[in-house]
């Protein structure tokens, strides 16, 4: 028997917990919706399993009940100071502003500095795609990549997401770190007592390792070797140097020290499709193009060729109907939260 939590039950429980921890009802609900959306899309490493960590960050002062402050508002450009607020809420403020400015000017660049951990970038680019925009988002993380030829991590893992509408409820949706795996998957392996595949990480001496703990003390390997290292630096250039945000070396571990604000910088570009093409025509073009991309002979053992976003869409449809799979370790964390904040435990179903 597997265990699941229904979308509405997850949002209700998580919003009640964060509300009891001191966040306003509206902001707690928005945060809970974004965290649940992440799991519905299948990005479990950044979804509802991390709820206790976010609540701990908030309750211990690493994130505050602050409203992001608009520092720059010049035409298509906007910059917020997140004021150490919960990263999901700071990034959501950027989504709303980016979409509004893109509608006016065709393109917008919106950034946030001094935010908490923002979770998966894809939930923000998807929101722009739902508004008939192409969304591009990236963020600087704490150090996780050693420069090519080095042994010490000095560059952030620095995620990148791109999204666009295809038609109906389907989206092109790329969400990736600049490493061969996300740090969240290393954490999941550590939590479950599993080893990492060889080729994912290096230990603190720069030697290959399959031990999640050694990987956290060392560095993850970038995608494509020096190319991934260069891409990570490029994201840091846009998210840190350009907007006066923290560089990777200045960002603390929000999991290791929840009392210290991590001060994450986040940048987003929105392209409003209607300024370039009719949105309906664009979606039809993209749909036809992607169909041609995957219409090729398959390698042995391959049943289907996917484009970015199709797996997430399948997860979303299945999990919206059947519930989000939930591990025992997460259920136990929810029980602790329910007891600590005097709220009714989330309803968990088995099937």
C-alpha positions as MATLAB code, in Angstrom:
seq = 'XXXXXXXXXXXXXXXXXXXXXXXXXXXXXXXXXXXXXXXXXXXXXXXXXXXXXXXXXXXXXXXXXXXXXXXXXXXXXXXXXXXXXXXXXXXXXXXXXXXXXXXXXXXXXXXXXXXXXXXXXXXXXXXXXXXXXXXXXXXXXXXXXXXXXXXXXXXXXXXXXXXXXXXXXXXXXXXXXXXXXXXXXXXXXXXXXXXXXXXXXXXXXXXXXXXXXXXXXXXXXXXXXXXXXXXXXXXXXXXXXXXXXXXXXXXXXXXXXXXXXXXXXXXXXXXXXXXXXXXXXXXXXXXXXXXXXXXXXXXXXXXXXXXXXXXXXXXXXXXXXXXXXXXXXXXXXXXXXXXXXXXXXXXXXXX';
ca = [
       0.000    0.000    0.000;
       1.298    3.437   -0.961;
       0.392    6.640    0.819;
      -0.846    9.865   -0.780;
      -2.039   13.332    0.127;
      -4.692   15.121   -1.931;
      -3.799   18.564   -3.301;
      -6.425   20.494   -1.303;
      -5.516   18.647    1.902;
      -1.842   19.496    1.420;
      -2.582   23.195    0.842;
      -4.936   23.341    3.828;
      -2.518   21.657    6.225;
       0.590   23.544    5.126;
      -1.158   26.931    5.148;
      -2.530   26.286    8.646;
       0.926   25.319    9.920;
       2.673   28.347    8.430;
      -0.178   30.579    9.564;
       0.180   29.265   13.106;
       3.927   29.890   12.830;
       3.182   33.580   12.301;
       2.654   34.238    8.588;
      -0.523   36.034    7.470;
      -3.313   33.786    6.189;
      -3.081   35.029    2.600;
       0.692   34.635    2.390;
       0.597   31.243    4.136;
      -1.952   29.988    1.604;
       0.057   31.297   -1.360;
       3.229   29.652    0.001;
       1.389   26.353    0.548;
      -0.046   26.467   -2.985;
       3.391   27.023   -4.520;
       4.965   24.219   -2.503;
       2.122   21.860   -3.472;
       2.347   22.919   -7.124;
       6.003   21.877   -7.077;
       5.109   18.343   -5.997;
       2.198   18.113   -8.432;
       4.697   18.735  -11.238;
       6.862   15.903   -9.919;
       9.722   18.015   -8.538;
       9.628   16.134   -5.247;
      13.075   17.263   -4.103;
      11.738   20.829   -3.761;
       8.112   20.140   -2.869;
       5.980   19.270    0.125;
       8.612   16.934    1.624;
      10.603   20.094    2.477;
       7.767   21.779    4.400;
       9.236   21.219    7.861;
      12.532   22.732    6.733;
      10.804   25.876    5.447;
       8.753   26.224    8.628;
      11.944   25.799   10.673;
      13.639   28.487    8.560;
      10.730   30.848    9.227;
      10.308   30.081   12.928;
      14.033   30.461   13.668;
      14.470   33.763   11.870;
      16.096   32.631    8.635;
      13.003   33.918    6.793;
      10.764   36.770    7.877;
       7.149   37.852    7.451;
       8.199   40.729    5.227;
       6.733   42.137    2.030;
       9.356   42.498   -0.722;
      10.258   46.151   -1.339;
      10.333   47.523   -4.875;
      13.702   49.267   -5.272;
      13.762   49.888   -9.033;
      10.711   50.361  -11.260;
      11.828   51.789  -14.592;
       9.816   50.755  -17.610;
      10.420   47.074  -18.287;
      12.944   46.731  -15.452;
      12.115   46.007  -11.812;
      14.211   45.078   -8.794;
      12.926   43.967   -5.401;
      14.637   43.651   -2.057;
      13.187   40.465   -0.634;
      13.934   41.674    2.919;
      14.681   38.052    3.864;
      11.083   37.016    3.242;
      10.159   33.439    2.333;
      11.694   32.857   -1.086;
       8.518   31.514   -2.688;
       6.665   34.728   -1.849;
       9.504   36.991   -2.984;
       9.749   35.117   -6.296;
       5.982   35.275   -6.720;
       6.109   39.074   -6.377;
       8.594   38.989   -9.266;
       6.219   36.836  -11.348;
       3.357   39.279  -10.978;
       5.527   42.297  -11.788;
       7.265   40.539  -14.693;
       3.948   39.559  -16.290;
       2.484   43.058  -15.903;
       5.540   44.751  -17.401;
       5.752   42.244  -20.258;
       2.145   43.005  -21.184;
       3.060   46.705  -21.405;
       6.465   46.526  -23.061;
       6.669   43.080  -24.695;
       9.651   42.114  -22.573;
      10.550   42.552  -18.919;
      13.441   41.845  -16.603;
      12.559   41.437  -12.938;
      14.924   40.500  -10.130;
      14.912   39.915   -6.389;
      17.820   40.011   -3.977;
      17.883   38.971   -0.307;
      15.214   36.269   -0.555;
      14.820   32.934    1.172;
      15.138   29.634   -0.703;
      12.791   29.951   -3.700;
      12.244   26.252   -4.433;
      11.885   25.097   -8.052;
      12.218   27.843  -10.685;
       9.717   26.024  -12.908;
       6.691   27.017  -10.833;
       7.410   30.652  -11.691;
       8.149   30.198  -15.399;
       5.053   28.018  -15.741;
       3.008   30.833  -14.196;
       4.348   33.175  -16.886;
       3.543   30.620  -19.591;
      -0.024   30.480  -18.277;
      -0.142   34.233  -18.958;
       0.929   33.679  -22.589;
       4.544   34.602  -21.993;
       7.819   32.818  -22.489;
       9.378   32.764  -19.026;
      13.060   32.431  -18.206;
      14.206   32.270  -14.582;
      17.443   31.555  -12.761;
      18.908   31.905   -9.289;
      22.213   31.786   -7.465;
      22.564   29.085   -4.823;
      25.178   28.412   -2.191;
      28.447   26.890   -3.465;
      28.057   23.432   -4.972;
      30.414   23.346   -7.966;
      34.189   23.370   -7.875;
      35.747   25.316  -10.772;
      37.019   22.983  -13.469;
      40.299   21.525  -12.205;
      39.647   22.628   -8.605;
      38.675   20.713   -5.464;
      36.657   23.289   -3.483;
      33.106   24.336   -4.363;
      33.012   28.088   -4.995;
      30.262   28.383   -7.621;
      26.526   27.932   -7.089;
      24.522   25.041   -8.522;
      22.431   27.865   -9.987;
      19.146   26.511  -11.430;
      17.623   27.589  -14.743;
      14.077   27.237  -16.055;
      12.417   28.096  -19.377;
       8.683   27.740  -20.047;
       6.257   28.496  -22.865;
       2.614   27.634  -23.608;
       1.917   24.937  -26.178;
      -1.872   24.836  -26.017;
      -4.562   23.584  -23.686;
      -2.909   22.811  -20.373;
       0.408   21.775  -21.933;
       3.668   23.665  -21.603;
       7.244   23.494  -22.724;
       8.901   23.384  -19.305;
      12.621   23.051  -18.713;
      13.869   22.976  -15.113;
      17.513   22.107  -14.515;
      20.466   22.729  -12.289;
      23.866   23.331  -13.836;
      25.049   20.085  -12.224;
      24.380   16.497  -13.296;
      21.894   16.242  -10.426;
      20.161   18.573   -7.990;
      21.369   18.846   -4.404;
      17.851   17.867   -3.374;
      18.407   14.407   -4.860;
      21.584   14.086   -2.815;
      19.549   14.962    0.280;
      16.893   12.397   -0.651;
      19.581    9.731   -1.078;
      21.040   10.631    2.309;
      17.605   10.509    3.977;
      16.889    7.062    2.511;
      20.364    5.670    3.171;
      21.143    5.199   -0.516;
      24.381    5.715   -2.422;
      24.815    8.123   -5.308;
      25.628    6.976   -8.850;
      29.281    7.349   -9.720;
      29.802   10.526  -11.736;
      27.507   12.746   -9.693;
      29.883   14.180   -7.113;
      33.373   14.707   -5.728;
      34.496   14.605   -2.093;
      36.332   17.477   -0.395;
      39.610   16.234   -1.862;
      38.253   16.350   -5.414;
      37.921   12.567   -5.710;
      34.809   10.806   -7.096;
      32.386    9.698   -4.377;
      29.066    7.868   -4.077;
      28.504    8.921   -0.445;
      25.847   11.684   -0.123;
      27.530   13.124    2.978;
      30.877   13.340    1.216;
      29.161   14.961   -1.761;
      27.672   17.665    0.457;
      31.084   18.338    1.968;
      32.652   18.348   -1.502;
      31.004   19.373   -4.773;
      28.632   18.177   -7.473;
      29.878   17.723  -11.014;
      28.661   20.274  -13.575;
      26.795   19.191  -16.701;
      29.093   18.956  -19.703;
      32.249   19.533  -17.658;
      33.658   23.014  -18.134;
      30.548   24.040  -20.120;
      28.296   23.536  -17.096;
      30.808   25.376  -14.928;
      30.703   28.283  -17.385;
      26.898   28.241  -17.479;
      26.750   28.359  -13.672;
      29.080   31.370  -13.674;
      26.942   33.056  -16.338;
      23.833   32.698  -14.171;
      25.708   34.142  -11.210;
      26.713   37.081  -13.409;
      23.030   37.831  -14.095;
      21.601   37.015  -10.650;
      24.388   38.324   -8.420;
      26.756   40.792  -10.094;
      24.116   42.619  -12.154;
      21.591   43.298   -9.396;
      23.929   43.610   -6.420;
      22.827   40.264   -5.014;
      24.814   37.758   -3.008;
      27.392   35.608   -4.763;
      27.370   31.877   -4.057;
      30.215   32.173   -1.541;
      28.102   34.647    0.486;
      24.990   32.444    0.642;
      24.540   30.280    3.724;
      22.956   26.835    3.873;
      19.316   27.363    4.786;
      19.109   23.698    5.796;
      22.306   23.714    7.838;
      21.654   27.037    9.567;
      17.938   27.972    9.551;
      18.593   30.961   11.832;
      20.582   32.823    9.171;
      18.819   34.334    6.114;
      20.409   32.797    2.983;
      19.858   35.952    0.883;
      19.168   34.232   -2.436;
      19.156   36.370   -5.625;
      16.660   35.506   -8.382;
      16.163   36.912  -11.891;
      13.343   36.490  -14.373;
      12.763   37.479  -18.000;
       9.271   37.497  -19.477;
       8.484   37.755  -23.199;
       4.843   38.525  -23.932;
       3.960   36.479  -27.008;
       1.237   38.864  -28.226;
       3.857   41.532  -28.950;
       5.579   39.185  -31.404;
       2.883   36.852  -32.701;
      -0.704   35.825  -32.166;
      -0.591   33.558  -29.081;
      -2.821   30.961  -30.722;
      -0.608   30.833  -33.809;
       2.507   30.614  -31.622;
       1.117   27.661  -29.672;
       0.192   25.824  -32.859;
       3.664   26.434  -34.310;
       5.387   25.180  -31.171;
       3.139   22.132  -30.941;
       3.819   21.158  -34.565;
       7.558   21.824  -34.222;
       7.947   19.706  -31.090;
       5.959   16.870  -32.679;
       8.473   16.836  -35.544;
      11.414   16.944  -33.118;
      10.431   13.669  -31.466;
       9.171   11.952  -34.645;
      12.372    9.956  -35.126;
      13.340    6.273  -34.813;
      13.735    5.271  -31.173;
      16.807    3.704  -29.636;
      16.545    0.130  -28.418;
      14.535   -0.112  -25.196;
      12.976    3.368  -25.571;
       9.175    3.448  -25.633;
       8.675    7.188  -25.912;
      10.680   10.325  -26.607;
       9.753   13.306  -24.448;
      10.186   17.043  -24.780;
      10.732   19.187  -21.650;
       7.485   19.517  -19.749;
       5.695   16.356  -20.883;
       6.741   14.283  -17.882;
       5.801   17.139  -15.545;
       2.409   17.408  -17.246;
       1.805   13.692  -16.777;
       2.765   13.943  -13.109;
       0.424   16.903  -12.731;
      -2.577   15.163  -14.263;
      -2.058   11.946  -12.298;
      -1.299   13.595   -8.978;
      -4.164   16.081   -9.293;
      -6.551   13.116   -9.600;
      -4.926   10.465   -7.398;
      -2.939   12.486   -4.878;
       0.739   13.240   -4.285;
       2.854   10.243   -3.161;
       4.154   10.903    0.341;
       6.982    9.081    2.121;
       6.899    7.919    5.722;
       9.686   10.343    6.630;
       7.507   13.222    5.389;
       4.437   11.951    7.225;
       6.437   11.875   10.454;
       7.567   15.460    9.850;
       3.915   16.479    9.347;
       2.972   14.849   12.635;
       5.653   16.915   14.370;
       4.357   20.082   12.730;
       0.745   19.286   13.646;
       1.714   18.781   17.285;
       4.006   21.802   17.505;
       1.532   24.243   15.947;
      -1.681   22.690   17.282;
      -3.302   22.038   13.920;
      -5.183   18.993   12.692;
      -2.854   16.455   11.068;
      -3.083   16.286    7.284;
      -5.351   13.579    5.911;
      -3.248   10.787    4.375;
      -4.829    8.132    2.175;
      -3.612    4.606    1.379;
      -4.200    2.654   -1.797;
];
